[in-house]
Amino acid sequence: MPTTMKDIARDLGVSIVTVSKVLRNHEDISEETRKRVLNRVKELNYTPNLAARGLVTGKTYLVGLVVPDLLHPFFAEIATSLSRGLLKKGYCLTISTSEEDPELEENEINRLLSRRLDALLIATSNTSSASFERMQKQGPPLILIDRNFPGLGANFVGVDDEAVGVLATEHLIAMGCMRIAHLRGPDNSPGVGRLNGYVKTLAKHRLKSLAGYVSAPRTVDIQSRESGAELMKALIGLSPRPDGVFCYNDPMAIGAIHSILDAGLRVPGDIAVIGSGNLHYDSELRVPLSSIDQQTDLIGERAARLTLSLLESKTPPRNRTFIIEPKLVIRESTDRKKRTSEA
């Protein structure tokens, strides 16, 4: 017969409630008792029966996450941080990808909801908020991450995208760039916000975005590197050629750098490039990439805290928004001052 919580409680001379609280990482248990219970759990190789617990609590202890692409490290890093936060309270994260396809996203959402999730988090590929309005009325707690719908009034965790555009463009101007292009994102809140930050910063400094300097790929968060490379080739052929490029995300920026180098040009000497995301491998690239840090760990951590607060609330909670401020990380792809001093 499999080991039960009752067996562990009897062995240690404690109540089943105490064992349950330890397994759920409850705070009102002494450290000594916690260690005794966890040691016995390990000795007996005990695994909680979540299905049985769900019959008692009405919970599945499953939280769903739908993202455009897990090959993009940005979403993978958020998922890792989110899962880490949820596990502390015994919740398991199950992940699906939409491949930037709204129809596939809807199918994945319905599939996850059929498993009676306790909460659902989405970085949506959809440009319409209609399905999310219905979900908020009928489904489990809903949290949007990275991508928001102005006016929807949903729970949201993400970066200040207009500030991303401002930081990146201000930095390129500070590095002496006068002809700044933007490889933009899709028509969602990050894409529009970063474009607005770019446009406003150019206007502030009385600079113009010349014809062809703003371009968008067909898809962004899938095949981003290929899109960045293709769009950069077109920019290189313009006259005058841009001397700085702000890319919607880091994979696009990496693709852009490859095209610049393949054309026999220098980064940042001829064209400075900055991305967004500050992915873990940016410092290891052939030309280390300057980027805007969106603090993916913090997005995942805040999303986990918000999810748990919604699940633990005894009254219908109000919708909450966490806006995270981006940070500039300067590396060689834009640092013309460093290159000049070394020359």
Sequence and secondary structure as in RCSB ss.txt:
>XXXX:A:sequence
MPTTMKDIARDLGVSIVTVSKVLRNHEDISEETRKRVLNRVKELNYTPNLAARGLVTGKTYLVGLVVPDLLHPFF
AEIATSLSRGLLKKGYCLTISTSEEDPELEENEINRLLSRRLDALLIATSNTSSASFERMQKQGPPLILIDRNFP
GLGANFVGVDDEAVGVLATEHLIAMGCMRIAHLRGPDNSPGVGRLNGYVKTLAKHRLKSLAGYVSAPRTVDIQSR
ESGAELMKALIGLSPRPDGVFCYNDPMAIGAIHSILDAGLRVPGDIAVIGSGNLHYDSELRVPLSSIDQQTDLIG
ERAARLTLSLLESKTPPRNRTFIIEPKLVIRESTDRKKRTSEA
>XXXX:A:secstr
    HHHHHHHHT  HHHHHHHHTT SSS HHHHHHHHHHHHHHT    HHHHHHHHS   EEEEEES SSSHHH
HHHHHHHHHHHHTTT EEEEEE TT HHHHHHHHHHHHTT  SEEEE    S  HHHHHHHHHSS EEEES   T
TT  EEEEE HHHHHHHHHHHHHHTT  SEEEE   SSHHHHHHHHHHHHHHHHTT    TT EE  S SSSSHH
HHHHHHHHHHHTSSS  SEEEESSHHHHHHHHHHHHHTT  TTTT EEEEES  TTGGGSSS  EEEE  HHHHH
HHHHHHHHHHHH SS     EEEE  EEE  TTT HHHHHHH 
